[in-house]
Structures are given as structure tokens and as C-alpha cells.
Amino acid sequence: MVVLKIHYKTKKLEKILTSDRLIKKEYNEIANKIMARISELRTAENLSKVSHLPPVRRHKLKGYRNRFAVDLSKKLSLSFLFNG
């Protein structure tokens, strides 16, 4: 089984987003949503396995090549670059 490899923009962000404790400390009320989306990305075999339906709603970001986002709330999303 092939899984998507996640690269983080900074080492600090990688440290936070790879630790449930640090995610909860840093992002408080949306921590569970962040952990769920990251878990979904980690286990996806390809981009089609990342849900495009609400409430998650994977969508391509306009003006960026191969950059997508998944919604965390009405105002926040988690963006990612897909190199596949």
C-alpha cells in the first residue's frame, strides 16, 4: 500500500503537527479537526482518497499549481501541495 508523504513548511510546524499533544496545545478548539484531516492525508493512497465532499471539502486553490486545501471550519483550512 502506498501512502502520501507529508512534508512540512518548517521544522517547527512539523514538530507541532506530528504530536497530538502539541496540536491540542497550539490549536485548542480546532485541534480535533486538524488531527482528523492530517490522519486522512497520511492514510490516503492518492488524492482521490481525500474527500471532496462537505464538511471536509478538498478543493484546488486558485492560482497555485497542485495546491489543495481541506476545510477545518468556515474560516480556516489546511492547505497542502500534491506532487503526484
N, C-alpha and C positions, 0 to 999 in steps of 0.2 A: 504494500500500500504506500502510495506517495502522499506526502503532506506538504502544504505550503510552508516555505521557510520564511520566518519573520525576521526582518532587520529593523532596528530602531534608529531613529534620527540621532539620538545621543545616548551615551552610556548611562547617564542619569535616568533618562526615560526608560531604557531597557531594565535598569535595576528596579524601578517602581513597577513597571508593567509585567514583570515576571515574579512578583511577590504579592500574594493576596493581601497580606498584612499591610504592605506599603500602599497598595491601591486603595484599601479602605481608609488609611490614614490621609492620603493625599486627595482623594476624590469623594470621600464621605457619602453623600446621598446618591450618587450615581455609580458607586463602586461595583455593585452587583451587575449592573448593565454592562459596564466595561469588562468585567471578568467573563460574562456570558459571551460577548462579542469576540473577545480575544480567544476564548476557548473554541468558538465556532471557526475562527480563522485558522487556528492551529490544527484542527482536525479535518479541514476541507481538503479534498484531493485536488480540486481545481476551483476556478472562480465560479463556475455554475453551481457549486455546492454551497455557496454563500447566499443566503436567502435574499431575494429581491422584492419580497412582499412585505407590507407593513406588519408589525411595527418596526422591524429591523430595517427594511428597505435599503438594500445595496443599490447604489446608483453611481454612475460615472460622473466625475467632476468636470464641469465645462472648462475648457481652456487648458486642460492638462492631459498629457498622453499617458494612458494606462493608470491613471489615478482614480480611485474609487473611494466611497465612504459608506459607512453603515450608521444609521441613526441611533443615538443614545437617548435623546429626548427631543422635544420640539425645537430646541435651540442649539443642541450640541450633537456633533457626530464624530466618529472615529475615522480618520482618513488613512488610506493605505495605497501603496504603489504595487501594481501587479506586473511582474516580469515573467510572463508565461507564454 
